[in-house]
Amino acid sequence: MSTIKIQNKIVGDSEPTFIIAEIGINHNGNMENVFKLIDLAKDTGCDAVKFQKRTPELAVPKDQWHIKKDTPWGSLDYIDYKNKIELSVDQYKQIDLYCKKTDIIWFTSCWDEKAVDDIASVNALCFKIASASLTDFTTINKMLSYDVPIIMSTGMSTMEEIEKSVDIFDDKSIGLLQATSAYPCEYEELNLKMINTLKTHFPKHVIGYSGHESGLVTTAVAVAYGAKIIERHITLDRAMWGTDQAASLGPNGLRTLVSHIRTVEKSLGDGVKKVYESEKPIREKLRRVN
């Protein structure tokens, strides 16, 4: 059976679904929002929170630097906006301490080599490879140099690209997530059957699902298909300013989703047909035998 270990959690086939609350950039650079989002994830029963870390001068193409963007802080050059919402190493140290106190795992998607080094300096427990970085082998190899667990999303990728990226990991087991990189994603493009395809093609890796749809049901169905890692974006308020807020789950949605996932887990059973104790009185009363 495929497993990976993230801090004190074993993630894999015989374990409970590992639920990641993707905070991403929905904090808008505000540490008060960061702490509230961590509390939300913990209070609703999530196992981990995830952020995004970029070095804007490396991750943002230069031809986009001076494009104007309307923000709550006024009209800014895009590069200035990206720096405005980026959390510093010192802020990640605060996050590390807060998550230890709260007893929840944290990690990040790192979009460039310097971001990997920055997060590694703050006691990184895991790295996430975003769908956009699936073919960024330089950054992936930098992550591998720190020998911590890795989870990779597979949005906007061909099967050939996924296979090439997975080959980099040799004997190292990773989390591999089905994803479609549209925000929000239409149900017709979720392709949940890819979960089984990934399980068949990559049996030594832990397969999961990163959802960007608006609803809840399909994410719970992903668990029924065998996803052992679930990731959804979260927000304090879907009406907040920010590019990812509308495709995120608010407090009620997140609480409901976690409940649905745990209910699905209980209902899956072991695939062996049996007569349950609760059925026996009804069987005695109603079963007709010729």
Buried (B, 14 or more C-beta within 10 A) or exposed (E): EBBBEBBEBEBBEEEBBBBBBBBBBBBBBEEEBBBBBBBBBBBBBBBBBBBBBBBBEEBBEEEEBEEEBEBEEEEBBBBBBBBBBBBEEEBBEBBBEBBEEBEBBBBBBBBBBBBBBBBBEBEBBBBBBBBBBBBBEEBBEBBBEEEBBBBBBBBEBEEEEBEBBBEBBEEEBBBBBBBBBBBBBEEEEBEBEBBBEBBEBBEEBBBBBBBBBBEBEBBBBBBBBBBBBBBBBBBBEBEBEBEBBBBBBBBEBBBBBBBBBBEBEEEEEEEEEEEEEEEEEEEEEEEEEE
